[in-house]
């Protein structure tokens, strides 16, 4: 009976802990998925496998049937450790389910791309991807998504625009500021019949809250609260495109006619009508989501 009582007590404790974890699960910036219900202070933001390319404002969480399964697994793990004399604590049992950080594949991916694109530099590409990320956050706060038009493929641009329109309709501003990128690395490279894809894993810290557009008063969140979030930024370009002097770094000039870049809502150069945001000339962002 004592053993059963201990297991039941542990079960209730697990339910409590996982309920707390679910409350903390939020999706990060560039989309209206944030949760600002906690008090001020630093926190680590994690998410389920929702993509930022999805529209709408609903967040994600663990399913009702997933929680009991996880709890049972935890009980089995803890019981096994106790049997072996491990005496594992609740904290260590929960930590065992933390998703590991992805493997840094920067060097091997660079070598693979350089076989077909000798001028490709992972260092320059990562630096540029960080600039893209910062530009995304700046455009989101300014509620002016056309700033990001040269960096996103059409489908992702349209979906992000619709998400931002929701804030404009509600007369609110999602302020993202004091951004610090702690680390970035290449984690995946793949190809299909038309495009090649490159994924950047990025760790960032930022302040994130919502204000009224007129009064500038905070309506959700805390301007002094920091979020620590990991992101996957997926870029694509057409197969056969290679790195040039300005490739991956500049959108100042149209790669087709050389004119100063003035992008229309269709992603075209206003001088020569060349579509420059499809990946035909250089890398463009095709997906963005938060990583575990």
SEGUDO-701931 format. One record per residue (C-alpha): x, y, z; residue in one letter. Coordinates in nm, 4 decimals, decimal comma, padded with zeros to 6 digits, always signed. Example, Ala and Ser with C-alpha at 12.3 -4.5 7.8 and 13.67 -1.06 7.14 Angstrom:
BEGIN
[r [+01,2300; -00,4500; +00,7800]; 'A']
[r [+01,3670; -00,1060; +00,7140]; 'S']
***
This chain:
BEGIN
[r [+00,0000; +00,0000; +00,0000]; 'X']
[r [+00,2823; +00,2382; +00,0815]; 'X']
[r [+00,4326; +00,1728; -00,2601]; 'X']
[r [+00,0981; +00,2430; -00,4303]; 'X']
[r [+00,0558; +00,5612; -00,2273]; 'X']
[r [+00,4001; +00,6796; -00,3294]; 'X']
[r [+00,3229; +00,6099; -00,6956]; 'X']
[r [-00,0108; +00,7970; -00,6738]; 'X']
[r [+00,1548; +01,0919; -00,5015]; 'X']
[r [+00,4217; +01,0976; -00,7711]; 'X']
[r [+00,1517; +01,0740; -01,0399]; 'X']
[r [-00,0298; +01,3815; -00,9052]; 'X']
[r [+00,2998; +01,5677; -00,8824]; 'X']
[r [+00,3755; +01,4849; -01,2461]; 'X']
[r [+00,0324; +01,6080; -01,3547]; 'X']
[r [+00,0974; +01,9338; -01,1711]; 'X']
[r [+00,4429; +01,9758; -01,3271]; 'X']
[r [+00,3256; +01,9016; -01,6782]; 'X']
[r [+00,0326; +02,1399; -01,6408]; 'X']
[r [+00,2846; +02,4098; -01,5542]; 'X']
[r [+00,4995; +02,3155; -01,8525]; 'X']
[r [+00,2013; +02,3373; -02,0863]; 'X']
[r [+00,1251; +02,6874; -01,9580]; 'X']
[r [+00,4810; +02,7862; -02,0438]; 'X']
[r [+00,4707; +02,6477; -02,3957]; 'X']
[r [+00,4542; +02,9349; -02,6409]; 'X']
[r [+00,5498; +03,0029; -02,9962]; 'X']
[r [+00,7812; +03,2909; -03,0547]; 'X']
[r [+00,7908; +03,6060; -03,2623]; 'X']
[r [+00,6681; +03,6832; -03,6141]; 'X']
[r [+00,3171; +03,5590; -03,5480]; 'X']
[r [+00,0436; +03,6098; -03,2943]; 'X']
[r [+00,1185; +03,2939; -03,0931]; 'X']
[r [+00,2747; +03,4482; -02,7843]; 'X']
[r [+00,1652; +03,3903; -02,4279]; 'X']
[r [+00,2259; +03,6712; -02,1798]; 'X']
[r [+00,0503; +03,5274; -01,8758]; 'X']
[r [+00,3555; +03,4799; -01,6552]; 'X']
[r [+00,5058; +03,7355; -01,4215]; 'X']
[r [+00,8181; +03,9329; -01,5083]; 'X']
[r [+01,1648; +03,7870; -01,5120]; 'X']
[r [+01,3686; +03,5685; -01,7454]; 'X']
[r [+01,2135; +03,2629; -01,9019]; 'X']
[r [+01,2963; +03,0055; -02,1628]; 'X']
[r [+01,0495; +02,9863; -02,4476]; 'X']
[r [+00,9818; +02,6545; -02,6137]; 'X']
[r [+00,7165; +02,5308; -02,8505]; 'X']
[r [+00,5536; +02,2370; -03,0109]; 'X']
[r [+00,6238; +02,1716; -03,3759]; 'X']
[r [+00,4126; +02,4598; -03,5063]; 'X']
[r [+00,5539; +02,6549; -03,7982]; 'X']
[r [+00,5581; +03,0308; -03,8302]; 'X']
[r [+00,4421; +02,9877; -04,1846]; 'X']
[r [+00,1012; +02,8891; -04,0472]; 'X']
[r [-00,1702; +03,1516; -04,0166]; 'X']
[r [-00,4082; +03,2218; -03,7299]; 'X']
[r [-00,3568; +03,2999; -03,3665]; 'X']
[r [-00,3892; +02,9699; -03,1848]; 'X']
[r [-00,0984; +02,8276; -02,9954]; 'X']
[r [+00,0007; +02,4657; -02,9474]; 'X']
[r [+00,0290; +02,2307; -02,6554]; 'X']
[r [+00,0407; +01,8678; -02,5529]; 'X']
[r [-00,2666; +01,6610; -02,6338]; 'X']
[r [-00,4912; +01,5247; -02,3633]; 'X']
[r [-00,3850; +01,1692; -02,4266]; 'X']
[r [-00,0160; +01,2556; -02,4563]; 'X']
[r [+00,0157; +01,3691; -02,0937]; 'X']
[r [-00,0845; +01,0379; -01,9289]; 'X']
[r [+00,1492; +00,8483; -02,1606]; 'X']
[r [+00,4396; +01,0759; -02,0700]; 'X']
[r [+00,3566; +01,0449; -01,7003]; 'X']
[r [+00,3538; +00,6648; -01,7238]; 'X']
[r [+00,6893; +00,6691; -01,9008]; 'X']
[r [+00,8316; +00,8938; -01,6275]; 'X']
[r [+00,7052; +00,6556; -01,3581]; 'X']
[r [+00,8647; +00,3596; -01,5368]; 'X']
[r [+01,1949; +00,5459; -01,5761]; 'X']
[r [+01,2005; +00,6565; -01,2126]; 'X']
[r [+01,0979; +00,3128; -01,0877]; 'X']
[r [+01,3735; +00,1583; -01,2973]; 'X']
[r [+01,6322; +00,3973; -01,1571]; 'X']
[r [+01,5157; +00,3364; -00,8015]; 'X']
[r [+01,5389; -00,0343; -00,8623]; 'X']
[r [+01,8989; +00,0105; -00,9687]; 'X']
[r [+01,9719; +00,2263; -00,6670]; 'X']
[r [+01,9709; +00,5507; -00,8633]; 'X']
[r [+01,7193; +00,7327; -00,6463]; 'X']
[r [+01,6304; +00,9756; -00,9267]; 'X']
[r [+01,4422; +01,2919; -00,8326]; 'X']
[r [+01,1340; +01,4313; -01,0045]; 'X']
[r [+01,3492; +01,7077; -01,1511]; 'X']
[r [+01,5939; +01,4703; -01,3123]; 'X']
[r [+01,3083; +01,2608; -01,4531]; 'X']
[r [+01,1550; +01,5656; -01,6200]; 'X']
[r [+01,4910; +01,6825; -01,7496]; 'X']
[r [+01,5445; +01,3501; -01,9246]; 'X']
[r [+01,2716; +01,4514; -02,1711]; 'X']
[r [+01,4395; +01,7772; -02,2713]; 'X']
[r [+01,5077; +01,7731; -02,6452]; 'X']
[r [+01,8803; +01,7728; -02,7189]; 'X']
[r [+02,0317; +02,0618; -02,9104]; 'X']
[r [+02,0864; +01,9861; -03,2801]; 'X']
[r [+02,4285; +01,8862; -03,4017]; 'X']
[r [+02,6393; +02,1645; -03,5479]; 'X']
[r [+02,6869; +02,0594; -03,9118]; 'X']
[r [+02,8298; +02,3898; -04,0329]; 'X']
[r [+03,1672; +02,2612; -04,1543]; 'X']
[r [+03,0386; +01,9500; -04,3300]; 'X']
[r [+02,7502; +02,1399; -04,4943]; 'X']
[r [+02,9861; +02,4125; -04,6140]; 'X']
[r [+03,2139; +02,1495; -04,7692]; 'X']
[r [+02,9169; +01,9854; -04,9404]; 'X']
[r [+02,7871; +02,3134; -05,0891]; 'X']
[r [+03,1340; +02,4295; -05,1939]; 'X']
[r [+03,1677; +02,1267; -05,4211]; 'X']
[r [+02,9174; +02,2984; -05,6541]; 'X']
[r [+02,9485; +02,6553; -05,5237]; 'X']
[r [+03,3182; +02,7263; -05,4474]; 'X']
[r [+03,2559; +03,0818; -05,3211]; 'X']
[r [+02,9984; +02,9815; -05,0592]; 'X']
[r [+03,1026; +03,0863; -04,7076]; 'X']
[r [+02,9166; +02,9524; -04,4037]; 'X']
[r [+03,0484; +03,2419; -04,1963]; 'X']
[r [+02,9057; +03,5022; -04,4356]; 'X']
[r [+02,5814; +03,3114; -04,4772]; 'X']
[r [+02,5258; +03,2818; -04,1017]; 'X']
[r [+02,6037; +03,6502; -04,0566]; 'X']
[r [+02,3507; +03,7352; -04,3276]; 'X']
[r [+02,0856; +03,5022; -04,1782]; 'X']
[r [+02,1245; +03,6833; -03,8450]; 'X']
[r [+02,0645; +04,0142; -04,0251]; 'X']
[r [+01,7519; +03,8660; -04,1831]; 'X']
[r [+01,6285; +03,7580; -03,8395]; 'X']
[r [+01,6881; +04,1046; -03,6954]; 'X']
[r [+01,5110; +04,2632; -03,9935]; 'X']
[r [+01,2136; +04,0320; -03,9376]; 'X']
[r [+01,1768; +04,1452; -03,5777]; 'X']
[r [+01,2184; +04,5128; -03,6693]; 'X']
[r [+00,9549; +04,4912; -03,9442]; 'X']
[r [+00,7192; +04,3090; -03,7084]; 'X']
[r [+00,7466; +04,5794; -03,4430]; 'X']
[r [+00,7060; +04,8568; -03,7020]; 'X']
[r [+00,4042; +04,6719; -03,8479]; 'X']
[r [+00,5550; +04,7303; -04,1912]; 'X']
[r [+00,6026; +04,3895; -04,3465]; 'X']
[r [+00,7085; +04,5177; -04,6898]; 'X']
[r [+01,0521; +04,5737; -04,5328]; 'X']
[r [+01,0982; +04,1985; -04,5327]; 'X']
[r [+00,9718; +04,1386; -04,8887]; 'X']
[r [+01,3149; +04,0747; -05,0464]; 'X']
[r [+01,4005; +03,8116; -04,7849]; 'X']
[r [+01,0928; +03,5844; -04,7913]; 'X']
[r [+00,9370; +03,3620; -05,0532]; 'X']
[r [+00,5907; +03,4719; -05,1639]; 'X']
[r [+00,3918; +03,2138; -04,9661]; 'X']
[r [+00,5661; +03,2899; -04,6369]; 'X']
[r [+00,5450; +03,6643; -04,6949]; 'X']
[r [+00,1690; +03,6491; -04,7541]; 'X']
[r [+00,1043; +03,4400; -04,4426]; 'X']
[r [+00,3167; +03,6620; -04,2199]; 'X']
[r [+00,1398; +03,9674; -04,3627]; 'X']
[r [-00,1984; +03,8214; -04,2683]; 'X']
[r [-00,0736; +03,7532; -03,9155]; 'X']
[r [+00,0492; +04,1096; -03,8800]; 'X']
[r [-00,2824; +04,2443; -04,0110]; 'X']
[r [-00,4486; +04,0947; -03,7034]; 'X']
[r [-00,2469; +04,3265; -03,4784]; 'X']
[r [-00,3291; +04,6230; -03,6992]; 'X']
[r [-00,7013; +04,5414; -03,6841]; 'X']
[r [-00,6783; +04,5166; -03,3048]; 'X']
[r [-00,4861; +04,8463; -03,2894]; 'X']
[r [-00,1993; +04,6791; -03,1042]; 'X']
[r [+00,1751; +04,6525; -03,1571]; 'X']
[r [+00,3824; +04,3465; -03,0730]; 'X']
[r [+00,7065; +04,5072; -02,9568]; 'X']
[r [+01,0183; +04,2921; -02,9953]; 'X']
[r [+01,3300; +04,4695; -02,8728]; 'X']
[r [+01,6696; +04,4340; -02,7064]; 'X']
[r [+01,7428; +04,1362; -02,9288]; 'X']
[r [+02,0667; +03,9488; -02,8745]; 'X']
[r [+02,1670; +03,6532; -03,0923]; 'X']
[r [+02,3756; +03,4149; -02,8847]; 'X']
[r [+02,4556; +03,1522; -03,1456]; 'X']
[r [+02,3831; +03,0425; -03,5018]; 'X']
[r [+02,4879; +02,7319; -03,6947]; 'X']
[r [+02,3969; +02,5236; -03,9980]; 'X']
[r [+02,2116; +02,2047; -03,9086]; 'X']
[r [+02,0591; +02,0665; -04,2285]; 'X']
[r [+02,1063; +02,0744; -04,6063]; 'X']
[r [+01,8841; +01,9034; -04,8629]; 'X']
[r [+01,7813; +01,9194; -05,2287]; 'X']
[r [+01,4833; +01,8298; -05,4430]; 'X']
[r [+01,4295; +01,8522; -05,8186]; 'X']
[r [+01,4080; +02,2316; -05,8173]; 'X']
[r [+01,5541; +02,3809; -05,4992]; 'X']
[r [+01,8219; +02,3343; -05,2375]; 'X']
[r [+01,7377; +02,4024; -04,8731]; 'X']
[r [+01,9579; +02,5206; -04,5887]; 'X']
[r [+01,8514; +02,5330; -04,2239]; 'X']
[r [+02,0016; +02,7684; -03,9658]; 'X']
[r [+01,9586; +02,6999; -03,5937]; 'X']
[r [+01,9628; +03,0277; -03,4035]; 'X']
[r [+01,9573; +03,0993; -03,0284]; 'X']
[r [+01,8277; +03,4434; -02,9308]; 'X']
[r [+01,7288; +03,6524; -02,6304]; 'X']
[r [+01,4753; +03,9354; -02,6497]; 'X']
[r [+01,2039; +04,1351; -02,4762]; 'X']
[r [+00,8576; +04,0788; -02,6179]; 'X']
[r [+00,5271; +04,2438; -02,5188]; 'X']
[r [+00,2143; +04,4021; -02,6676]; 'X']
[r [+00,1139; +04,7672; -02,6429]; 'X']
[r [-00,1846; +04,9748; -02,7457]; 'X']
[r [-00,0999; +05,1532; -03,0717]; 'X']
[r [-00,2468; +05,4846; -02,9513]; 'X']
[r [-00,1623; +05,5056; -02,5814]; 'X']
[r [+00,1604; +05,2996; -02,6011]; 'X']
[r [+00,0550; +05,1349; -02,2746]; 'X']
[r [+00,1429; +04,7686; -02,2240]; 'X']
[r [-00,1693; +04,5540; -02,2651]; 'X']
[r [-00,0048; +04,2122; -02,2540]; 'X']
[r [+00,3266; +04,0938; -02,1167]; 'X']
[r [+00,6022; +04,2777; -01,9371]; 'X']
[r [+00,8537; +04,5037; -02,1118]; 'X']
[r [+01,1205; +04,3962; -01,8612]; 'X']
[r [+01,0733; +04,0243; -01,9196]; 'X']
[r [+01,3323; +03,8407; -02,1306]; 'X']
[r [+01,2622; +03,5420; -02,3532]; 'X']
[r [+01,5240; +03,2867; -02,4521]; 'X']
[r [+01,4181; +03,1196; -02,7757]; 'X']
[r [+01,5693; +02,8816; -03,0278]; 'X']
[r [+01,4693; +02,9082; -03,3928]; 'X']
[r [+01,4987; +02,7135; -03,7157]; 'X']
[r [+01,5272; +02,9372; -04,0202]; 'X']
[r [+01,4935; +02,7472; -04,3467]; 'X']
[r [+01,6255; +02,9098; -04,6646]; 'X']
[r [+01,5936; +02,7970; -05,0251]; 'X']
[r [+01,7358; +02,8824; -05,3678]; 'X']
[r [+01,7100; +02,7319; -05,7147]; 'X']
[r [+01,9512; +02,4532; -05,7975]; 'X']
[r [+02,2373; +02,5871; -06,0079]; 'X']
[r [+02,2484; +02,9311; -05,8456]; 'X']
[r [+02,5931; +03,0067; -05,7065]; 'X']
[r [+02,7344; +03,2646; -05,4693]; 'X']
[r [+02,8421; +03,6004; -05,6127]; 'X']
[r [+03,0147; +03,8987; -05,4513]; 'X']
[r [+02,6857; +04,0390; -05,3203]; 'X']
[r [+02,5051; +03,7079; -05,2856]; 'X']
[r [+02,3512; +03,6345; -04,9506]; 'X']
[r [+02,4396; +03,9767; -04,8140]; 'X']
[r [+02,2763; +04,2587; -05,0044]; 'X']
[r [+01,9353; +04,3446; -05,1435]; 'X']
[r [+02,0449; +04,6950; -05,2417]; 'X']
[r [+02,0528; +04,6169; -05,6143]; 'X']
[r [+01,8392; +04,3945; -05,8354]; 'X']
[r [+02,0480; +04,0872; -05,9292]; 'X']
[r [+01,8964; +04,0958; -06,2788]; 'X']
[r [+01,9314; +04,4597; -06,3918]; 'X']
[r [+02,1499; +04,6119; -06,1188]; 'X']
[r [+01,9003; +04,8883; -06,0370]; 'X']
[r [+01,8435; +04,9937; -05,6744]; 'X']
[r [+01,5987; +04,7422; -05,5314]; 'X']
[r [+01,2436; +04,8708; -05,4942]; 'X']
[r [+01,0314; +04,5617; -05,4345]; 'X']
[r [+00,6650; +04,5567; -05,5306]; 'X']
[r [+00,4046; +04,3568; -05,3379]; 'X']
[r [+00,4488; +04,0802; -05,5953]; 'X']
[r [+00,8212; +04,0576; -05,5176]; 'X']
[r [+00,9292; +04,2138; -05,8460]; 'X']
[r [+01,1915; +04,4739; -05,9309]; 'X']
[r [+00,9971; +04,7854; -06,0297]; 'X']
[r [+01,2486; +04,8598; -06,3056]; 'X']
[r [+01,2798; +04,5303; -06,4937]; 'X']
[r [+00,9909; +04,3317; -06,3382]; 'X']
[r [+01,2263; +04,0497; -06,2495]; 'X']
[r [+01,0907; +03,8372; -05,9645]; 'X']
[r [+01,3727; +03,8330; -05,7121]; 'X']
[r [+01,2173; +03,6715; -05,4065]; 'X']
[r [+01,1527; +03,3197; -05,5364]; 'X']
[r [+01,5012; +03,1841; -05,4805]; 'X']
[r [+01,5897; +03,2089; -05,8473]; 'X']
[r [+01,8725; +03,4537; -05,7804]; 'X']
[r [+01,9703; +03,3940; -05,4194]; 'X']
[r [+01,8662; +03,2423; -05,0878]; 'X']
[r [+01,5255; +03,3409; -04,9505]; 'X']
[r [+01,3549; +03,2458; -04,6249]; 'X']
[r [+01,0854; +02,9825; -04,6850]; 'X']
[r [+01,0063; +02,8744; -04,3273]; 'X']
[r [+01,0589; +02,9930; -03,9706]; 'X']
[r [+00,9664; +02,8122; -03,6545]; 'X']
[r [+01,0761; +02,7892; -03,2937]; 'X']
[r [+01,2816; +02,4868; -03,1944]; 'X']
[r [+01,2566; +02,2759; -02,8796]; 'X']
***
